[in-house]
């Protein structure tokens, strides 16, 4: 079998192309200045913290369990503020008003829709009807029954108390359990 001169030239061209492609890739990556934003890695034990500055959302950050508010704000480039540093808890929403000279900070919880989107359950003792309607498997009638039972009990002690509602049995409770929980009271 003989190889023609054209086939040899074609083979050489393919080999040169295969050698040159990695060099172009290397040079492209050296001059591309894309940086991965801080605190975007979500792991099993990370805390989800939403930050808002001057009514502008800065994002939701995933931090380690020992991270403090000062560490988060400094690393995220939001700045340093005149307040006492505090430990972060999962689902916090930190709202900063840096326009005033006081640098006011208000800590609340992430809104229900965002919590559910992040896979975080809602405290059944603090939900309203609109929050319950976001939960898969809960319609208007069931939401109303849950709120009526809450008003009757004053406070849910455990999630199993939902089975007192007509239409919620073990199977239904298992479906909605991943979306709702009862926060333990601090003594």
N, C-alpha and C positions, 0 to 999 in steps of 0.2 A: 504494500500500500504506500503510495507516494503522497506526500503533502505538498500542496502547491505553495507558491510564494505568497499569494494572497491570504491563504489560511494561516501561514506563519505570522504575517503582519497583523492579522486579526487577533491571534493568540497573544502577541506582544501587547497590543492595545488593551486587551482585557486585563492582562497582568498588571500593566501600568496603572490602569484605572483602580484596580483593587488595592494597589499600594498607595495611591494618592488619596483615596477617600478617608482613611483614618487621620491623615495629616490635616485635611480640611475640617474634620470633626474636632480635632484637638484645638486648632486655632479658633474655631467658632466658640468653643466652650471657654477659652481663655478670655475672649473679648466680650462675652455675654455677661452682663453684670446683674443678672437676676439673683435675688436673695430670697430665701425662704423666710416668711414672716415669723416673728417669735411667738411662742406659745400656741402653735396651731396643731401640735401633735396630740391627738386624743388617745389616751390609754385607759385601761380598766380602772386605775386608781386616780385619774386626774379629776380636778375640780373644774367645772364650767363656770366662768365668771364673765358677765357682760359689763362693758365699760361704756359710759356715755359722758361726753365732755361738752359743756355749753349747749345742751340739747342736740348734739350731733353724735350719732352712734359711732364708737370707735371699734367695736367688734366684740366677739365672744372669744375669750382666751381659755385655753386648757392648761392648767398649772398643776404642779405637784402639791400634795396635801400639806406640806410644811411651808408653802409660799405665803408671804405676807403681802398686804396691800401695797406697801412701799416698794417691795421688790417687783411686783407686777407692773406698777405704774412707771417705775424707772426703766425697766427693761423694755417695756412696750413703747417707750419714748413719749409718754404722756406728761412727764415732768415731775418735779418735786413740789410737795405742797406742805403747808403749815398745819399739820394735824398729827395726831398720835397714830402710829402704825398699828395695824390689827391683823389677826389671823383670818384668812379667808375660809369661807364655808361654801360647799357646793351649791350652785344655783343663785349666788349673790348677784345683784345688779348694783354697780357702783356708779352713782351719778355725781359728776364733779362740775361745780360752777366756778370756773377760774376767772370770770369777768369781775366778780366782786373781789375786794382786797382780802377777804377772809378765806378764800378758797374753800367754799362750802363743799362738804361731801355728804351725800345721803346714800345710805345702804338700804336696799329693799331686795325683793326676790325677782328673778327673771319672770317675765310674763308667761302665762300658762301656755300659750301657743308655742312659744320658743322652747319652753321646758319639754313639752311633748315632742317637738321636732328633734330635740337633743336626746330623746330617750329617757328623760327624767320624769318620774311620776309627780302627781299633784297631791298635796295634803288635802284629804277629803274634808277636814274641818275648816278649811279656808277657801273652798271653791264657791263660785256662784254658778247660776244656771248656764251662762255662756261658756264657762270653763268645762262643765260636765258635757255639754253638747259637742265639745271637741274630741271627746273620748269615743273611740270606736265601740259600738254596741250600746251606747246610751243615747236614747232619743228624748224628746221633750217630756213625755209622760214619766219615764224612769228618772230623769233629772229632777222633776218636780217631787216625785216620791222620795228621792234621796234627801232633798232639802227639807221636806216635811219631817222625815225621820230625824234628821239632824236637829231641827228645831224642837222636836219632842224630847230627844235625849239630851240636848244641850251640847253634847260633844261625843263623837265616836271614840270609843276606847280601843277598838280594833276593827279591821276591815271586814271581819266575818259578820259584824252586826248588819251589814247590808243584806244578808240573807233573810232578815225580818221583813223585807219588802217583797210583796207578791210579784212573782216573775223573775226574781233573782235566786237561783239555786246554785249549787256547787259549780256546775259547768259555766254558767254566766259569770259567776264571781271569778273563776279562773281566767276568763277572757279579759275582764277589766282590772284584775289585780295588778297587772304590770303598769297600769296607768295611774293608779291611785294608791295612797298609803295613809297611815295615821302617824303623824309626827308625835314622838314621845315628848311628854311635858318634862321640862327641867324642874328639878325640885329646889 
